[in-house]
């Protein structure tokens, strides 16, 4: 059987901002990596998602035969339905020894909990929590930017831009965010509005850091933005922990906002009791979780043959 000899693992982690491809040998050595743009089909359409996947897969495979590769793709917005079917069909085109696909949360669950009880919280362009207890999975939030109301990079960025335009039409207070937004974009308000609606969610999320910059300078509006979003994040964590009935479990955070360690500290301070002490940042990139999922395909192949 091929899996008993040399084989390769391909992990793919895709989200609203970038898509990472990582190919390793069966000894765990990295063979090739590449990073492309966003791949969430709900943001860019499933056709562009497939284009991104095909391009990245061809790049990392190069001269390596696909039939020696086990591949897993965890893509935001591809957990079920037509999107998952389309991603799975794309993977099957290559003739891998084994392949599967799901949402990007699968990568983080694999990398962060590796089959154990606990919670993972994604703090990126979007926000979503999954708790696992005795093999049962519970979801909190993560219903998409049109429905989620706080804690994500999109929510921070949207609040910053709302404050900017509210200052312009005087429905809100004057704020340092006005100068920071104009410095970042070098556009007037009309030009910026056009770009916001052209580029959508990822572009809006790119304004999130301005809230923290203005807050450091003492801006009250920015501090209120941060406080409100932290409250939303804490509410998601507390709700997600209910299945554990007070039992201490790891809370693993992943996503771009975790790079702001001061924000993570503020979130932990708002958590009750010893809960904050259970929080840790995912120590490996989510694409490594996709590689673990690909490795499971190898074991399934051996078990069934």
TILUM-495114 format. One record per residue (C-alpha): residue number from 1; residue in one letter; x, y, z negated. Coordinates in nm, 4 decimals, padded with zeros to 6 digits. Example, Ala and Ser with C-alpha at 12.3 -4.5 7.8 and 13.67 -1.06 7.14 Angstrom:
TILUM-495114
{node 1, "A", {01.2300, -00.4500, -00.7800}} {node 2, "S", {01.3670, -00.1060, -00.7140}} 
//
This chain:
TILUM-495114
{node 1, "X", {00.0000, 00.0000, 00.0000}} {node 2, "X", {00.1281, 00.3424, 00.0968}} {node 3, "X", {00.0693, 00.4942, -00.2480}} {node 4, "X", {00.3213, 00.2538, -00.3981}} {node 5, "X", {00.5919, 00.4096, -00.1802}} {node 6, "X", {00.6777, 00.7679, -00.0919}} {node 7, "X", {00.3858, 01.0058, -00.0858}} {node 8, "X", {00.3214, 01.3765, -00.1301}} {node 9, "X", {00.0735, 01.5787, -00.3345}} {node 10, "X", {-00.0884, 01.8969, -00.2043}} {node 11, "X", {-00.2628, 02.1316, -00.4446}} {node 12, "X", {-00.4640, 02.4327, -00.3291}} {node 13, "X", {-00.5978, 02.7048, -00.5582}} {node 14, "X", {-00.8167, 02.9681, -00.3939}} {node 15, "X", {-00.9968, 03.2707, -00.5319}} {node 16, "X", {-01.1215, 03.6172, -00.4570}} {node 17, "X", {-00.7740, 03.7659, -00.4200}} {node 18, "X", {-00.5302, 03.4975, -00.3027}} {node 19, "X", {-00.4930, 03.1303, -00.2113}} {node 20, "X", {-00.1899, 02.9303, -00.3248}} {node 21, "X", {-00.0734, 02.6109, -00.1535}} {node 22, "X", {00.1843, 02.3835, -00.3213}} {node 23, "X", {00.3253, 02.0604, -00.1796}} {node 24, "X", {00.5289, 01.8286, -00.4016}} {node 25, "X", {00.6915, 01.4898, -00.3665}} {node 26, "X", {00.5756, 01.1964, -00.5760}} {node 27, "X", {00.8582, 01.2714, -00.8189}} {node 28, "X", {00.7103, 01.6155, -00.8843}} {node 29, "X", {00.9696, 01.8089, -00.6874}} {node 30, "X", {00.8357, 02.1112, -00.5017}} {node 31, "X", {00.8707, 02.0671, -00.1273}} {node 32, "X", {00.7040, 02.3809, 00.0020}} {node 33, "X", {00.4755, 02.6634, -00.1168}} {node 34, "X", {00.2891, 02.9504, 00.0414}} {node 35, "X", {00.0385, 03.2155, -00.0661}} {node 36, "X", {-00.2283, 03.3571, 00.1634}} {node 37, "X", {-00.5216, 03.5925, 00.1162}} {node 38, "X", {-00.8641, 03.5328, -00.0428}} {node 39, "X", {-01.0672, 03.2193, 00.0260}} {node 40, "X", {-01.3914, 03.2556, -00.1706}} {node 41, "X", {-01.6573, 03.1822, 00.0942}} {node 42, "X", {-01.9144, 03.3880, -00.0946}} {node 43, "X", {-01.6931, 03.6937, -00.0417}} {node 44, "X", {-01.5414, 03.6421, 00.3025}} {node 45, "X", {-01.7685, 03.3839, 00.4677}} {node 46, "X", {-01.7029, 03.0147, 00.5040}} {node 47, "X", {-01.5497, 03.0544, 00.8515}} {node 48, "X", {-01.2674, 03.2739, 00.7196}} {node 49, "X", {-01.2235, 03.0383, 00.4251}} {node 50, "X", {-01.1647, 02.7495, 00.6639}} {node 51, "X", {-00.9209, 02.9579, 00.8688}} {node 52, "X", {-00.7208, 03.0335, 00.5539}} {node 53, "X", {-00.7150, 02.6681, 00.4501}} {node 54, "X", {-00.6087, 02.5445, 00.7921}} {node 55, "X", {-00.3312, 02.8017, 00.8164}} {node 56, "X", {-00.1943, 02.7302, 00.4694}} {node 57, "X", {-00.2113, 02.3529, 00.5077}} {node 58, "X", {-00.0296, 02.3620, 00.8416}} {node 59, "X", {00.2390, 02.5849, 00.6921}} {node 60, "X", {00.3182, 02.3645, 00.3926}} {node 61, "X", {00.2910, 02.0352, 00.5805}} {node 62, "X", {00.5075, 02.1416, 00.8733}} {node 63, "X", {00.6645, 01.8126, 00.9898}} {node 64, "X", {00.5291, 01.5963, 00.7031}} {node 65, "X", {00.2673, 01.3444, 00.8237}} {node 66, "X", {-00.0732, 01.4147, 00.6697}} {node 67, "X", {-00.1343, 01.0428, 00.6169}} {node 68, "X", {00.1375, 01.0479, 00.3481}} {node 69, "X", {-00.0350, 01.3277, 00.1551}} {node 70, "X", {-00.3031, 01.3297, -00.1155}} {node 71, "X", {-00.4676, 01.6713, -00.1332}} {node 72, "X", {-00.7062, 01.8564, -00.3614}} {node 73, "X", {-00.8490, 02.2042, -00.3000}} {node 74, "X", {-01.0090, 02.4007, -00.5825}} {node 75, "X", {-01.1716, 02.7035, -00.4210}} {node 76, "X", {-01.3814, 02.9716, -00.5899}} {node 77, "X", {-01.7330, 02.9610, -00.4510}} {node 78, "X", {-01.6922, 02.6050, -00.3217}} {node 79, "X", {-01.8246, 02.4052, -00.6144}} {node 80, "X", {-02.1291, 02.2674, -00.4381}} {node 81, "X", {-02.3637, 02.2862, -00.1452}} {node 82, "X", {-02.2685, 02.3910, 00.2064}} {node 83, "X", {-01.9490, 02.5607, 00.0985}} {node 84, "X", {-01.8119, 02.2443, -00.0607}} {node 85, "X", {-01.9219, 02.0376, 00.2370}} {node 86, "X", {-01.7387, 02.2742, 00.4720}} {node 87, "X", {-01.4177, 02.2698, 00.2647}} {node 88, "X", {-01.4263, 01.8896, 00.2336}} {node 89, "X", {-01.4789, 01.8576, 00.6101}} {node 90, "X", {-01.1813, 02.0864, 00.6715}} {node 91, "X", {-00.9623, 01.8700, 00.4478}} {node 92, "X", {-01.0775, 01.5550, 00.6249}} {node 93, "X", {-00.9750, 01.6991, 00.9616}} {node 94, "X", {-00.6104, 01.6544, 00.8689}} {node 95, "X", {-00.6339, 01.2821, 00.8047}} {node 96, "X", {-00.4886, 01.2890, 00.4526}} {node 97, "X", {-00.4367, 00.9621, 00.2671}} {node 98, "X", {-00.6944, 01.1003, 00.0241}} {node 99, "X", {-00.8590, 01.4375, -00.0266}} {node 100, "X", {-01.1282, 01.6127, -00.2253}} {node 101, "X", {-01.2455, 01.9635, -00.3045}} {node 102, "X", {-01.4421, 02.1574, -00.5625}} {node 103, "X", {-01.4526, 02.4920, -00.7379}} {node 104, "X", {-01.1391, 02.6672, -00.8623}} {node 105, "X", {-01.2514, 02.5979, -01.2182}} {node 106, "X", {-01.1614, 02.2320, -01.1627}} {node 107, "X", {-00.7971, 02.3322, -01.1281}} {node 108, "X", {-00.8014, 02.5263, -01.4519}} {node 109, "X", {-00.9855, 02.2557, -01.6461}} {node 110, "X", {-00.7297, 02.0047, -01.5251}} {node 111, "X", {-00.4281, 02.2228, -01.5996}} {node 112, "X", {-00.5584, 02.3674, -01.9262}} {node 113, "X", {-00.7351, 02.0775, -02.0979}} {node 114, "X", {-00.6214, 01.7690, -01.9033}} {node 115, "X", {-00.9183, 01.5623, -02.0188}} {node 116, "X", {-00.9321, 01.6901, -02.3796}} {node 117, "X", {-01.2058, 01.8846, -02.5577}} {node 118, "X", {-01.1872, 02.2611, -02.5507}} {node 119, "X", {-01.2844, 02.5734, -02.3598}} {node 120, "X", {-01.1385, 02.7451, -02.0589}} {node 121, "X", {-01.2186, 03.1071, -01.9823}} {node 122, "X", {-01.1440, 03.2614, -01.6448}} {node 123, "X", {-01.0672, 03.6326, -01.6698}} {node 124, "X", {-00.9971, 03.7366, -01.3142}} {node 125, "X", {-01.1917, 03.9190, -01.0485}} {node 126, "X", {-01.4842, 03.7247, -01.1972}} {node 127, "X", {-01.5505, 03.5824, -01.5431}} {node 128, "X", {-01.6673, 03.2333, -01.6385}} {node 129, "X", {-01.6298, 02.9914, -01.9294}} {node 130, "X", {-01.6506, 02.6125, -01.9352}} {node 131, "X", {-01.6546, 02.4072, -02.2533}} {node 132, "X", {-01.5892, 02.0337, -02.2603}} {node 133, "X", {-01.6970, 01.8190, -02.5549}} {node 134, "X", {-01.6904, 01.4392, -02.5454}} {node 135, "X", {-01.6825, 01.4482, -02.1673}} {node 136, "X", {-01.9873, 01.6758, -02.1394}} {node 137, "X", {-01.9331, 02.0089, -01.9678}} {node 138, "X", {-02.1118, 02.3334, -02.0624}} {node 139, "X", {-02.1041, 02.6543, -01.8607}} {node 140, "X", {-02.1311, 03.0109, -01.9870}} {node 141, "X", {-02.1502, 03.2986, -01.7403}} {node 142, "X", {-01.9885, 03.2928, -01.4003}} {node 143, "X", {-02.3051, 03.3628, -01.2028}} {node 144, "X", {-02.1303, 03.6000, -00.9648}} {node 145, "X", {-02.0599, 03.9707, -00.9572}} {node 146, "X", {-02.4212, 04.0597, -00.8782}} {node 147, "X", {-02.5372, 03.9038, -01.2065}} {node 148, "X", {-02.2460, 03.8986, -01.4538}} {node 149, "X", {-02.2475, 04.2182, -01.6560}} {node 150, "X", {-01.9113, 04.2481, -01.8281}} {node 151, "X", {-01.5596, 04.1224, -01.8880}} {node 152, "X", {-01.4356, 04.0612, -01.5343}} {node 153, "X", {-01.1841, 04.2584, -01.3319}} {node 154, "X", {-01.4728, 04.3548, -01.1065}} {node 155, "X", {-01.6733, 04.4815, -01.4056}} {node 156, "X", {-01.3826, 04.6935, -01.5327}} {node 157, "X", {-01.3205, 04.8329, -01.1847}} {node 158, "X", {-01.6881, 04.9008, -01.1228}} {node 159, "X", {-01.7128, 05.0860, -01.4553}} {node 160, "X", {-01.4080, 05.2959, -01.3649}} {node 161, "X", {-01.5589, 05.3940, -01.0306}} {node 162, "X", {-01.8973, 05.4596, -01.1887}} {node 163, "X", {-01.7276, 05.6955, -01.4348}} {node 164, "X", {-01.5482, 05.8671, -01.1465}} {node 165, "X", {-01.8660, 05.9335, -00.9481}} {node 166, "X", {-02.0651, 06.0193, -01.2618}} {node 167, "X", {-01.8115, 06.2900, -01.3401}} {node 168, "X", {-01.8515, 06.4261, -00.9876}} {node 169, "X", {-02.2308, 06.4560, -01.0013}} {node 170, "X", {-02.2277, 06.5554, -01.3721}} {node 171, "X", {-02.4394, 06.2628, -01.4885}} {node 172, "X", {-02.1351, 06.1573, -01.6919}} {node 173, "X", {-01.8535, 06.3153, -01.8871}} {node 174, "X", {-01.5295, 06.4566, -01.7540}} {node 175, "X", {-01.2642, 06.1875, -01.7670}} {node 176, "X", {-00.8973, 06.1321, -01.6927}} {node 177, "X", {-01.0138, 05.8482, -01.4708}} {node 178, "X", {-01.1019, 06.1068, -01.2047}} {node 179, "X", {-00.7388, 06.2078, -01.1551}} {node 180, "X", {-00.6171, 05.8474, -01.1757}} {node 181, "X", {-00.8635, 05.7298, -00.9105}} {node 182, "X", {-00.7701, 06.0113, -00.6738}} {node 183, "X", {-00.3995, 05.9502, -00.7316}} {node 184, "X", {-00.4406, 05.5791, -00.6596}} {node 185, "X", {-00.6428, 05.6253, -00.3402}} {node 186, "X", {-00.5307, 05.9628, -00.2007}} {node 187, "X", {-00.8856, 06.0056, -00.0703}} {node 188, "X", {-01.1774, 06.2320, -00.1379}} {node 189, "X", {-01.4927, 06.0859, -00.2905}} {node 190, "X", {-01.6709, 06.0389, 00.0431}} {node 191, "X", {-01.3772, 05.8614, 00.2046}} {node 192, "X", {-01.3376, 05.6392, -00.1000}} {node 193, "X", {-01.7061, 05.5475, -00.1030}} {node 194, "X", {-01.6791, 05.4230, 00.2539}} {node 195, "X", {-01.3764, 05.2108, 00.1679}} {node 196, "X", {-01.5438, 05.0658, -00.1428}} {node 197, "X", {-01.8336, 04.9347, 00.0606}} {node 198, "X", {-01.6071, 04.8118, 00.3380}} {node 199, "X", {-01.3704, 04.6148, 00.1135}} {node 200, "X", {-01.6090, 04.5124, -00.1639}} {node 201, "X", {-01.5415, 04.3136, -00.4781}} {node 202, "X", {-01.1619, 04.2585, -00.4681}} {node 203, "X", {-01.1012, 04.6266, -00.3932}} {node 204, "X", {-01.3308, 04.7371, -00.6744}} {node 205, "X", {-01.1497, 04.5016, -00.9134}} {node 206, "X", {-00.8191, 04.6659, -00.8215}} {node 207, "X", {-00.9304, 04.9747, -01.0189}} {node 208, "X", {-00.9466, 04.7817, -01.3473}} {node 209, "X", {-00.5927, 04.8775, -01.4626}} {node 210, "X", {-00.6899, 05.2457, -01.4548}} {node 211, "X", {-00.9202, 05.1933, -01.7542}} {node 212, "X", {-00.6249, 05.0831, -01.9659}} {node 213, "X", {-00.3989, 05.3584, -01.8335}} {node 214, "X", {-00.6538, 05.6261, -01.9202}} {node 215, "X", {-00.7283, 05.4694, -02.2594}} {node 216, "X", {-00.3588, 05.4866, -02.3483}} {node 217, "X", {-00.3810, 05.8596, -02.2817}} {node 218, "X", {-00.6745, 05.8907, -02.5226}} {node 219, "X", {-00.9610, 05.9085, -02.2726}} {node 220, "X", {-01.2895, 05.8335, -02.4516}} {node 221, "X", {-01.4723, 05.7157, -02.1387}} {node 222, "X", {-01.1990, 05.4632, -02.0634}} {node 223, "X", {-01.1987, 05.3386, -02.4210}} {node 224, "X", {-01.5752, 05.2883, -02.4049}} {node 225, "X", {-01.5347, 05.0907, -02.0812}} {node 226, "X", {-01.2816, 04.8618, -02.2454}} {node 227, "X", {-01.4869, 04.8227, -02.5631}} {node 228, "X", {-01.8037, 04.7308, -02.3717}} {node 229, "X", {-01.6274, 04.4737, -02.1555}} {node 230, "X", {-01.4519, 04.3178, -02.4534}} {node 231, "X", {-01.7883, 04.2770, -02.6267}} {node 232, "X", {-01.9182, 04.0933, -02.3201}} {node 233, "X", {-01.6121, 03.8666, -02.3179}} {node 234, "X", {-01.6430, 03.7877, -02.6893}} {node 235, "X", {-02.0123, 03.7069, -02.6450}} {node 236, "X", {-01.9252, 03.4546, -02.3729}} {node 237, "X", {-01.6571, 03.2924, -02.5891}} {node 238, "X", {-01.8821, 03.2676, -02.8947}} {node 239, "X", {-02.1637, 03.1191, -02.6875}} {node 240, "X", {-01.9307, 02.8719, -02.5191}} {node 241, "X", {-01.8076, 02.7469, -02.8570}} {node 242, "X", {-02.1533, 02.6507, -02.9862}} {node 243, "X", {-02.1289, 02.2838, -02.8804}} {node 244, "X", {-01.8313, 02.2415, -03.1154}} {node 245, "X", {-02.0267, 02.3524, -03.4254}} {node 246, "X", {-01.7300, 02.5305, -03.5816}} {node 247, "X", {-01.4744, 02.2620, -03.4973}} {node 248, "X", {-01.1459, 02.4302, -03.3950}} {node 249, "X", {-01.0634, 02.3652, -03.0308}} {node 250, "X", {-00.8212, 02.5227, -02.7844}} {node 251, "X", {-00.9465, 02.8211, -02.5874}} {node 252, "X", {-00.7401, 02.8477, -02.2699}} {node 253, "X", {-00.7454, 03.1733, -02.0746}} {node 254, "X", {-00.6590, 03.2057, -01.7073}} {node 255, "X", {-00.6823, 03.4771, -01.4438}} {node 256, "X", {-00.5268, 03.8090, -01.3549}} {node 257, "X", {-00.6531, 03.9958, -01.6622}} {node 258, "X", {-00.4490, 03.7658, -01.8888}} {node 259, "X", {-00.1383, 03.9519, -01.7701}} {node 260, "X", {-00.2622, 04.2392, -01.9875}} {node 261, "X", {-00.1509, 04.0966, -02.3214}} {node 262, "X", {-00.2779, 04.4004, -02.5111}} {node 263, "X", {-00.6283, 04.3273, -02.3792}} {node 264, "X", {-00.5991, 03.9636, -02.4884}} {node 265, "X", {-00.4918, 04.0802, -02.8324}} {node 266, "X", {-00.7949, 04.3065, -02.8575}} {node 267, "X", {-01.0249, 04.0218, -02.7559}} {node 268, "X", {-00.8733, 03.7927, -03.0197}} {node 269, "X", {-00.9177, 04.0595, -03.2872}} {node 270, "X", {-01.2911, 04.0683, -03.2143}} {node 271, "X", {-01.3379, 03.6919, -03.2486}} {node 272, "X", {-01.4717, 03.5635, -03.5825}} {node 273, "X", {-01.2720, 03.3736, -03.8431}} {node 274, "X", {-00.9780, 03.1739, -03.7116}} {node 275, "X", {-01.1154, 03.1534, -03.3575}} {node 276, "X", {-00.8716, 03.4111, -03.2224}} {node 277, "X", {-00.5829, 03.1934, -03.3342}} {node 278, "X", {-00.6997, 02.9153, -03.1027}} {node 279, "X", {-00.6628, 03.1318, -02.7915}} {node 280, "X", {-00.3707, 03.0682, -02.5585}} {node 281, "X", {-00.2826, 03.1686, -02.2054}} {node 282, "X", {-00.2668, 02.8938, -01.9441}} {node 283, "X", {00.1026, 02.8051, -01.9358}} {node 284, "X", {00.1114, 02.6701, -01.5796}} {node 285, "X", {-00.0375, 02.8102, -01.2583}} {node 286, "X", {-00.3846, 02.6770, -01.1718}} {node 287, "X", {-00.2446, 02.5227, -00.8541}} {node 288, "X", {-00.0659, 02.2733, -01.0793}} {node 289, "X", {-00.4095, 02.1621, -01.1960}} {node 290, "X", {-00.4981, 02.0966, -00.8317}} {node 291, "X", {-00.1863, 01.8811, -00.8075}} {node 292, "X", {-00.3046, 01.6788, -01.1080}} {node 293, "X", {-00.6367, 01.6293, -00.9320}} {node 294, "X", {-00.4507, 01.5162, -00.6202}} {node 295, "X", {-00.2485, 01.2717, -00.8292}} {node 296, "X", {-00.5727, 01.1234, -00.9610}} {node 297, "X", {-00.6648, 01.0479, -00.5995}} {node 298, "X", {-00.3487, 00.8357, -00.5795}} {node 299, "X", {-00.4530, 00.6371, -00.8880}} {node 300, "X", {-00.8041, 00.5913, -00.7486}} {node 301, "X", {-00.6537, 00.4651, -00.4236}} {node 302, "X", {-00.4407, 00.2091, -00.6058}} {node 303, "X", {-00.7329, 00.0955, -00.8200}} {node 304, "X", {-00.9576, 00.0398, -00.5200}} {node 305, "X", {-00.7037, -00.1402, -00.3004}} 
//
